[in-house]
Amino acid sequence: MSVKIEVIVGGVPHNKIMIAGFVCTLVCLYLSYLNVATNTTLFSFFGGLAAVAALIWGSHTIKVLCSYGIGTGVPSAGMIAFGSGIIAMLLATKFNVLAPIVAVILGAIIGLILGYLSNAVLNMKIPAMVQALTEMAVVGALTLMGFAVLITGSFTFAGLTTGSVKILGLISVPSYQISFIGGGLTAVAFLLGAIAIQHPFNACLGPGWKQDRMLMLTAECGFLSMIVAAVMSFAMVNVVAAVISLIVALVCWGYTYHQYILLSKRDAAAWLDSKPIPDTEGH
Amino acid sequence: MSAVAAKPAAGGAMNPTAMVVGLIMLIIILAIAWQMAPGLGLMALIGVIIGGVLVGFGVHFVPVGGAPAAMGQAPGIATGVAMLAAGAGVAGLFGGAWAAEQGIVVAVVTGGIGGGLMMAITCMLVNFVYVFGMGIPAASGKVLKDPITGDSQPEYKSQGTEGHGLPFISFVGGVIGGILGGAGGTLIYIQLLNLYKVTLPTVLNASAADVLPVAVSAAGMFAIALFLVNAVLTAYNITGTIEGPHDPKFKRWPRAIVASAVASALCGLVAILIVTI
């Protein structure tokens, strides 16, 4: 039996964060379905918001799991989350409008079995292991689906594998190379998400850990990844839609970054705004 | 109990019931694949399982030092399993993917060489940094004599540490681990690529040349994902750090074989279902 090193003192309980993250992610993913209803790609930015909501939930799950001292480093948890998540997400895209729900179910099944393997077969015996790996696979799948929506405006298999190339700016020819999967953007989305999920707890852990500071850092990392994904979306979606995504990402990143700095100053033991060394005369 | 004493609980003991449950799960997944995608799909799944097991077994050889190694208090490369395995696996995968058109044997061997080369370079430069940068000799804390060279170890070990640097046996272990990991990753990639090349044209209703980018990217992504899942499960098995094949923790490999086989089978089944449903 391992011993829990840190306990959550105060703050929002994990279950509340889990439910809020889950609901927000699904709602945002389905709001992006307005793209299909209105036949535009203007609502793609909801994908990015879904990804950030899932990341906030996931980083708190990593906190729950890694407080037990699993001995393999925090990044490994992010890697297994996205490794199992991407597999669930790619199969789920085959189910068209049901894709987000199928991603949740498939992710949960894969995570549950991986959790059982690590706890029973590999003899880890960590109480939070099964639940944490289950949540993490779901988070990985939903985050990737969010980035996929942000970049391509769609979460269906056809939408992720088919793009179009304009020849001489006039004739539009379907192409599989210019697509989320065919163009290898999956790999970029994978690491953008993995970095955003593993960094916050890795950066904030320790005796001075504060829940709101870590979650704000997660939001900041998520929006930072969203900026990159929004830039990539210029290749796939309408220019107006991509600009909207980019502006949403930039504004939210600026706000969360500012808030994170404020929280860091609040938690710092003694913080001194040291000005640059003044230029004195004679130098 | 203090944080220092709260070491991970995973001991060396096997859990026979769980192993049997794992094997039953493996058989069930193979049966599902046999029902849903007989022939090509099942063959691909078996290839994926072999590749995953190679990755899981190979990671045991890699000298993973983690944070203690960075401070010169334990032997090994100073980073976590996920980073090292991803590095070796992706290097091997890239090598093998270039040779994919020359047949499975050439591709898998090339992938193995790519992974082994990456680990050899990493191990050598890590030792450069240890010896010339940090000024510490290579000494193992787990054995009295290096099993390959026969060099005596305890004289060079600093007091209060578990050894430091990268002894020769760890170097050899790293290269073997890289070879197994790279070969396993490439095998997963080739199996899925061959399956997707045949089935994707009918799924997407397009010509084989058109869907090639989708087949290559999807197979590559699945190979990396499977690699990471197997590497992290193995990291859980060895609970963080290992010195190499001479470490007592190496004896835990049968558990990782079962876990890797089930995990690869599960993820491989999902990857195959994409083109069959």
Chai-1 contact restraints between the chains, C-beta under 6 A:
chainA,res_idxA,chainB,res_idxB,connection_type,confidence,min_distance_angstrom,max_distance_angstrom,comment,restraint_id
A,M1,B,A9,contact,1.0,0.0,6.0,A-B,restraint_1
A,S2,B,A9,contact,1.0,0.0,6.0,A-B,restraint_2
A,V3,B,M1,contact,1.0,0.0,6.0,A-B,restraint_3
A,V3,B,A6,contact,1.0,0.0,6.0,A-B,restraint_4
A,I5,B,A3,contact,1.0,0.0,6.0,A-B,restraint_5
A,I5,B,A6,contact,1.0,0.0,6.0,A-B,restraint_6
A,G69,B,A6,contact,1.0,0.0,6.0,A-B,restraint_7
A,I70,B,P8,contact,1.0,0.0,6.0,A-B,restraint_8
A,G71,B,P8,contact,1.0,0.0,6.0,A-B,restraint_9
A,G71,B,T239,contact,1.0,0.0,6.0,A-B,restraint_10
A,G71,B,G240,contact,1.0,0.0,6.0,A-B,restraint_11
A,T72,B,V81,contact,1.0,0.0,6.0,A-B,restraint_12
A,T72,B,A235,contact,1.0,0.0,6.0,A-B,restraint_13
A,T72,B,G240,contact,1.0,0.0,6.0,A-B,restraint_14
A,G73,B,G80,contact,1.0,0.0,6.0,A-B,restraint_15
A,P75,B,A82,contact,1.0,0.0,6.0,A-B,restraint_16
A,S76,B,G80,contact,1.0,0.0,6.0,A-B,restraint_17
A,S76,B,A82,contact,1.0,0.0,6.0,A-B,restraint_18
A,S76,B,V232,contact,1.0,0.0,6.0,A-B,restraint_19
A,S76,B,A235,contact,1.0,0.0,6.0,A-B,restraint_20
A,M79,B,A82,contact,1.0,0.0,6.0,A-B,restraint_21
A,M79,B,L228,contact,1.0,0.0,6.0,A-B,restraint_22
A,M79,B,V232,contact,1.0,0.0,6.0,A-B,restraint_23
A,I80,B,V229,contact,1.0,0.0,6.0,A-B,restraint_24
A,I80,B,V232,contact,1.0,0.0,6.0,A-B,restraint_25
A,G83,B,A225,contact,1.0,0.0,6.0,A-B,restraint_26
A,G83,B,L228,contact,1.0,0.0,6.0,A-B,restraint_27
A,G83,B,V229,contact,1.0,0.0,6.0,A-B,restraint_28
A,S84,B,V229,contact,1.0,0.0,6.0,A-B,restraint_29
A,I86,B,A225,contact,1.0,0.0,6.0,A-B,restraint_30
A,I87,B,A225,contact,1.0,0.0,6.0,A-B,restraint_31
A,I87,B,C267,contact,1.0,0.0,6.0,A-B,restraint_32
A,I87,B,V270,contact,1.0,0.0,6.0,A-B,restraint_33
A,L91,B,V270,contact,1.0,0.0,6.0,A-B,restraint_34
A,L91,B,L273,contact,1.0,0.0,6.0,A-B,restraint_35
A,L91,B,I274,contact,1.0,0.0,6.0,A-B,restraint_36
A,I113,B,L266,contact,1.0,0.0,6.0,A-B,restraint_37
A,L117,B,A259,contact,1.0,0.0,6.0,A-B,restraint_38
A,L117,B,V262,contact,1.0,0.0,6.0,A-B,restraint_39
A,S118,B,Y236,contact,1.0,0.0,6.0,A-B,restraint_40
A,A120,B,N15,contact,1.0,0.0,6.0,A-B,restraint_41
A,A120,B,A18,contact,1.0,0.0,6.0,A-B,restraint_42
A,V121,B,A18,contact,1.0,0.0,6.0,A-B,restraint_43
A,V121,B,G22,contact,1.0,0.0,6.0,A-B,restraint_44
A,V121,B,R255,contact,1.0,0.0,6.0,A-B,restraint_45
A,V121,B,V258,contact,1.0,0.0,6.0,A-B,restraint_46
A,V121,B,A259,contact,1.0,0.0,6.0,A-B,restraint_47
A,L122,B,Y236,contact,1.0,0.0,6.0,A-B,restraint_48
A,L122,B,N237,contact,1.0,0.0,6.0,A-B,restraint_49
A,L122,B,R255,contact,1.0,0.0,6.0,A-B,restraint_50
A,L122,B,A259,contact,1.0,0.0,6.0,A-B,restraint_51
A,N123,B,A10,contact,1.0,0.0,6.0,A-B,restraint_52
A,N123,B,N15,contact,1.0,0.0,6.0,A-B,restraint_53
A,M124,B,A10,contact,1.0,0.0,6.0,A-B,restraint_54
A,M124,B,Y236,contact,1.0,0.0,6.0,A-B,restraint_55
A,K125,B,A9,contact,1.0,0.0,6.0,A-B,restraint_56
A,T161,B,V214,contact,1.0,0.0,6.0,A-B,restraint_57
A,Y176,B,D210,contact,1.0,0.0,6.0,A-B,restraint_58
A,Y176,B,V211,contact,1.0,0.0,6.0,A-B,restraint_59
A,Y176,B,P213,contact,1.0,0.0,6.0,A-B,restraint_60
A,Y176,B,V214,contact,1.0,0.0,6.0,A-B,restraint_61
A,Q177,B,P213,contact,1.0,0.0,6.0,A-B,restraint_62
A,I181,B,V214,contact,1.0,0.0,6.0,A-B,restraint_63
A,I181,B,S217,contact,1.0,0.0,6.0,A-B,restraint_64
A,I181,B,A218,contact,1.0,0.0,6.0,A-B,restraint_65
A,G182,B,P213,contact,1.0,0.0,6.0,A-B,restraint_66
A,G182,B,V214,contact,1.0,0.0,6.0,A-B,restraint_67
A,G182,B,S217,contact,1.0,0.0,6.0,A-B,restraint_68
A,G184,B,S217,contact,1.0,0.0,6.0,A-B,restraint_69
A,T186,B,M221,contact,1.0,0.0,6.0,A-B,restraint_70
